[in-house]
Amino acid sequence: MALADVTTACPAAARISCVVCAYNEADKIQNILRAIDGHPLLSEIIVVNDGSTDGTGALAETFPGVRILSYMPNRGKTYALSQGIAAATGDYLMLLDADLSGVTAGDIHALAHPVINGRADISISLRRNSLALYRLIGLDFVSGERVLPAWLVKPFVADMERLPRWGGEAFINTLITKHALSISVVNWKTVFNIRKSHKVGAWRGFMAECAMVADVFRTLSPWRVVGQNLAMLSLIEKTAPNRAVKTLRQLSLAANRLVSH
């Protein structure tokens, strides 16, 4: 489907609010803003400027279709997500990371398409540089790029404000598995995110990645993370899964029972 035709595929009542959380991304955020500014499937674009000190907010202001929420000091991605979710007015939320490279308006359409056309309840990106294990099994559990119904997370803004800095995706995954929402994985073959080691150097980047993992385990125990991931695999659209996915899905029935209690 051509991008010019996507508005005809979107139900009239389906309004998508796009939320981009950014902290010191002045040299990268224009990549995603060029892809989403003026996109016909997005009813509003909200950039949450999470205490940036490098001109991220000023750069976002150069895009006329972008609404900016700014505050100080930096509070972490999960808090920024909560503020964007609270401010959004759409029926659906498109959550995007600010540090993407190679992303186009067509990729944005591909991420929205399964949800607005009723093929799935949730869509989640699988980037070119997602972890090799995630690419093998066909799901990036911590992907920051996803489309979901607003009703799923709107009631939990206050809960998200109290979560660890990087606990947002794990928390949202818990809600997805609780409601057994179907998932469509969108393969972004040319899109990748900029690793923290490229932003702040190898050592600081490594420590930042470790802090992210620690926050996930502060949100959920390691065993519940495993159970959650297996449960999510069982919710993926059934489209010719490979052998690894079939094997993991055989374990997911028990995991579904685990995460529902």
BELPEBEL-V116380 format. One record per residue. N is the residue number from 1. RES is the residue in three letters. PSI is psi in whole degrees, -180 to 180 (999 if undefined). OMEGA is omega in whole degrees, 0 to 359 (999 if undefined). D_LAST is the distance of its C-alpha to the last C-alpha in Angstrom with 2 decimals. Layout:
n: <N,N>
res: <RES,RES>
psi: <PSI,PSI>
omega: <OMEGA,OMEGA>
d_last: <D_LAST,D_LAST>
This chain:
n: <1,2,3,4,5,6,7,8,9,10,11,12,13,14,15,16,17,18,19,20,21,22,23,24,25,26,27,28,29,30,31,32,33,34,35,36,37,38,39,40,41,42,43,44,45,46,47,48,49,50,51,52,53,54,55,56,57,58,59,60,61,62,63,64,65,66,67,68,69,70,71,72,73,74,75,76,77,78,79,80,81,82,83,84,85,86,87,88,89,90,91,92,93,94,95,96,97,98,99,100,101,102,103,104,105,106,107,108,109,110,111,112,113,114,115,116,117,118,119,120,121,122,123,124,125,126,127,128,129,130,131,132,133,134,135,136,137,138,139,140,141,142,143,144,145,146,147,148,149,150,151,152,153,154,155,156,157,158,159,160,161,162,163,164,165,166,167,168,169,170,171,172,173,174,175,176,177,178,179,180,181,182,183,184,185,186,187,188,189,190,191,192,193,194,195,196,197,198,199,200,201,202,203,204,205,206,207,208,209,210,211,212,213,214,215,216,217,218,219,220,221,222,223,224,225,226,227,228,229,230,231,232,233,234,235,236,237,238,239,240,241,242,243,244,245,246,247,248,249,250,251,252,253,254,255,256,257,258,259,260,261>
res: <MET,ALA,LEU,ALA,ASP,VAL,THR,THR,ALA,CYS,PRO,ALA,ALA,ALA,ARG,ILE,SER,CYS,VAL,VAL,CYS,ALA,TYR,ASN,GLU,ALA,ASP,LYS,ILE,GLN,ASN,ILE,LEU,ARG,ALA,ILE,ASP,GLY,HIS,PRO,LEU,LEU,SER,GLU,ILE,ILE,VAL,VAL,ASN,ASP,GLY,SER,THR,ASP,GLY,THR,GLY,ALA,LEU,ALA,GLU,THR,PHE,PRO,GLY,VAL,ARG,ILE,LEU,SER,TYR,MET,PRO,ASN,ARG,GLY,LYS,THR,TYR,ALA,LEU,SER,GLN,GLY,ILE,ALA,ALA,ALA,THR,GLY,ASP,TYR,LEU,MET,LEU,LEU,ASP,ALA,ASP,LEU,SER,GLY,VAL,THR,ALA,GLY,ASP,ILE,HIS,ALA,LEU,ALA,HIS,PRO,VAL,ILE,ASN,GLY,ARG,ALA,ASP,ILE,SER,ILE,SER,LEU,ARG,ARG,ASN,SER,LEU,ALA,LEU,TYR,ARG,LEU,ILE,GLY,LEU,ASP,PHE,VAL,SER,GLY,GLU,ARG,VAL,LEU,PRO,ALA,TRP,LEU,VAL,LYS,PRO,PHE,VAL,ALA,ASP,MET,GLU,ARG,LEU,PRO,ARG,TRP,GLY,GLY,GLU,ALA,PHE,ILE,ASN,THR,LEU,ILE,THR,LYS,HIS,ALA,LEU,SER,ILE,SER,VAL,VAL,ASN,TRP,LYS,THR,VAL,PHE,ASN,ILE,ARG,LYS,SER,HIS,LYS,VAL,GLY,ALA,TRP,ARG,GLY,PHE,MET,ALA,GLU,CYS,ALA,MET,VAL,ALA,ASP,VAL,PHE,ARG,THR,LEU,SER,PRO,TRP,ARG,VAL,VAL,GLY,GLN,ASN,LEU,ALA,MET,LEU,SER,LEU,ILE,GLU,LYS,THR,ALA,PRO,ASN,ARG,ALA,VAL,LYS,THR,LEU,ARG,GLN,LEU,SER,LEU,ALA,ALA,ASN,ARG,LEU,VAL,SER,HIS>
psi: <131,148,-33,-20,0,-27,-28,-20,-15,122,144,-33,-10,108,127,121,128,127,122,120,133,135,112,56,31,-28,1,-27,-22,-26,-49,-35,-35,-32,-30,-25,120,8,134,-17,-8,123,-24,154,123,120,121,108,98,68,29,149,12,14,12,-46,-43,-38,-42,-31,-17,-8,112,-25,12,132,133,130,120,146,164,150,-173,131,-6,160,-41,-42,-42,-42,-44,-38,-39,-42,-43,-36,-20,146,-2,166,-28,156,131,114,128,142,154,-9,34,149,143,4,141,171,-32,-35,-37,-43,-45,-36,-37,-31,-47,-32,-48,-17,7,12,-27,161,-32,145,144,137,151,101,165,-35,25,155,146,-38,-43,-39,-33,-47,-12,22,126,100,-28,18,136,-3,113,158,134,157,141,-32,-23,-36,-20,-41,-7,21,-46,-38,-41,-33,-24,-2,163,163,-33,31,4,-49,-42,-38,-44,-39,-37,-41,-38,-47,-34,-41,1,49,136,146,133,125,125,115,105,88,-22,7,136,157,153,119,152,-29,-29,-21,-44,7,161,-49,-50,-35,-42,-43,-37,-40,-40,-38,-36,-46,-41,-39,-37,-43,-15,-26,-41,148,156,-41,-40,-31,-45,-48,-40,-44,-42,-39,-40,-37,-35,-15,-5,145,136,89,84,62,149,177,-40,-42,-40,-43,-44,-35,-26,-26,-15,-19,-45,-37,-38,-42,-36,-50,-13,-6,999>
omega: <179,181,181,184,190,182,180,180,184,178,185,184,185,177,182,172,180,181,178,178,187,172,180,180,185,182,183,191,180,179,181,181,176,181,187,183,180,181,186,180,185,181,176,178,181,173,177,182,191,176,181,179,187,180,178,180,180,178,179,180,180,177,191,184,187,173,187,172,182,175,175,355,175,183,180,188,184,177,179,176,182,181,176,179,180,183,185,182,185,175,179,176,169,180,184,172,183,188,181,175,179,184,181,176,177,177,178,176,182,180,182,192,183,183,185,177,173,180,180,178,185,168,182,181,169,187,179,182,169,181,183,178,180,179,179,183,173,178,175,187,184,177,178,182,182,174,183,178,182,183,183,188,183,181,188,180,181,177,181,179,182,181,172,187,185,182,188,183,179,179,179,177,178,179,179,182,178,182,179,181,181,186,170,178,182,184,177,189,183,183,174,176,182,182,182,179,177,181,189,181,188,185,180,178,178,180,179,178,178,179,178,179,180,180,176,182,170,178,178,175,179,181,179,175,178,180,179,181,178,178,179,178,181,183,180,174,181,182,175,180,178,186,181,180,179,181,181,180,177,178,190,178,177,180,177,179,181,186,180,180,999>
d_last: <41.90,44.18,42.84,45.43,43.84,40.22,40.68,41.45,38.13,36.09,35.41,37.38,34.40,32.36,32.98,31.61,31.59,31.92,30.75,32.29,31.59,34.56,35.77,39.30,39.39,42.90,44.09,41.23,39.76,42.66,41.36,38.30,40.23,42.92,40.41,38.71,41.55,42.84,40.41,40.61,36.87,36.02,36.69,36.43,36.10,34.82,35.51,33.84,36.36,34.34,37.26,39.38,42.83,44.36,45.17,41.97,42.15,45.84,45.35,42.61,45.08,47.46,45.21,46.08,42.92,40.58,39.26,38.75,36.60,37.89,37.20,37.95,36.89,34.48,30.85,29.01,27.52,24.23,26.30,28.77,26.16,25.04,28.70,29.39,26.45,27.63,31.17,30.50,31.60,30.73,28.41,27.13,26.90,28.41,27.49,30.12,31.12,34.65,35.84,36.00,39.16,40.46,38.43,40.30,40.03,39.42,36.31,35.01,35.77,34.02,30.78,30.92,32.24,29.18,27.41,30.47,31.56,28.34,27.72,24.31,22.03,22.02,24.69,24.63,27.79,28.66,31.64,34.62,33.76,30.01,29.26,30.66,27.34,25.84,28.96,28.76,25.30,26.00,23.43,23.79,20.30,21.97,24.75,25.99,27.44,25.31,25.60,22.86,23.00,23.69,21.42,18.36,19.36,22.08,20.06,18.69,22.11,22.22,18.92,20.40,23.62,22.09,20.44,22.42,25.26,23.68,19.96,20.25,19.52,16.33,15.14,16.35,14.75,11.26,12.53,14.06,11.17,9.12,12.36,13.29,16.66,19.41,21.03,24.73,25.97,29.41,31.67,33.81,36.45,38.79,36.49,35.49,34.43,36.64,35.25,35.42,38.00,40.34,39.86,40.34,41.54,40.11,39.25,37.85,35.96,34.42,33.39,31.89,29.83,28.61,27.69,25.62,23.65,23.27,21.93,19.21,18.15,18.51,16.02,13.45,13.94,15.88,13.38,10.70,13.79,14.65,11.40,11.65,15.29,15.01,12.71,15.38,18.10,17.02,17.50,21.04,23.95,25.22,28.58,30.06,27.62,29.36,28.87,26.66,24.23,24.36,23.53,20.53,19.23,19.47,16.80,14.49,13.34,11.45,10.27,8.99,6.74,5.80,5.48,3.80,0.00>
